[in-house]
Amino acid sequence: MPSQPGRAHLDVGTMIRWPAGARLPVRRAGAPQPSSPSVCPTWSPTSRIRGCPKWFRTEWEGLGRIPAEGGALLVANHAGAIPSDAPVIMHGIEKELGRPVYGLADYFFRTVPVVGTLWARAGGVSARPANAYRLLKEQHQLALVFPEGTKGPSKSYTDRYQLRRFGRGGFVEIAMRAGVPVIPIAVIGSEEAMPIVLRLPTLARALGVPYFPITANLLAMGPMGVVTPFPAKFKLRVLDPVTFDVAPDQDRYSKSRIMEESEHIRTHLQEAVFDMLRDRRSVWFG
């Protein structure tokens, strides 16, 4: 009997439980995309999630590496006090390939007022292993996860584009268990969209949140800067799929193999990010 997928750990924060036997809602390709003013300016046409690529003038490379059908786990670097990379990736793939993408959200972001509700409406799902398994194995969907967790968005601008550790590699185990490939996506532009210039750890601990940032957006725009990203140009590169020569639904997988594969994917992503940065001439124009 296969082991329960809920025993794995995605390393993206505290998880909340999806009711046993519940089926995740599937949004059909081409269905209207919900609005998400939490990541794009509320005063412009980009207030809807489908306007984010226009605000960030998104450019994609290698979209053909994402399969036209079947499950796959998308993995990307993560940045920005309120990250804009997730909706950019989710909408871009749906628009260009006609496939919805379900983002696996850290519990912290789901508890933020307004942001959590809008994230769920945009296709965000609690980052619980059982949810990921159901999407990938049973529903053959695309799921998006950020293995850095809150360590990515919480880093200061001085540490920009330095990928953090990918936890315990839980995303690799989920992909192995579901029998799907991991597809890395390197992103640049997100670090400059909402850069953190100062962190207040004492206040964060008092509020019970992973981090409390002071952003350049807040300093430049006042209260509007809390939810308004800078229009940094986003560039995304889809890397070659990573497959694992193991049988799905095993009772147990080698922890050393999981960690090795996780670090390999992190290193590959880091090298791709550095390569893209070397080719970039301008934060705002690419």
Secondary structure, DSSP 8 states (H G I E B T S, - for coil): ----GGGS---SS------TT-------TT------TTTS-TTSGGGSGGGHHHHHT-EEE-GGGS-SSS-EEEEE---SSS--HHHHHHHHHHHHHS--EEEEE-HHHHHSTTHHHHHHHTTEEE--HHHHHIIIIIS--EEEE-TTGGGTTTS-GGGTT-----TT-HHHHHHHHHT--EEEEEEESHHHHS-EEEE-HHHHHHHT-S--EEEHHHHHHGGGGGT-------EEEE---B---S-SS-S---HHHHHHHHHHHHHHHHHHHHHHHHH---TTT-
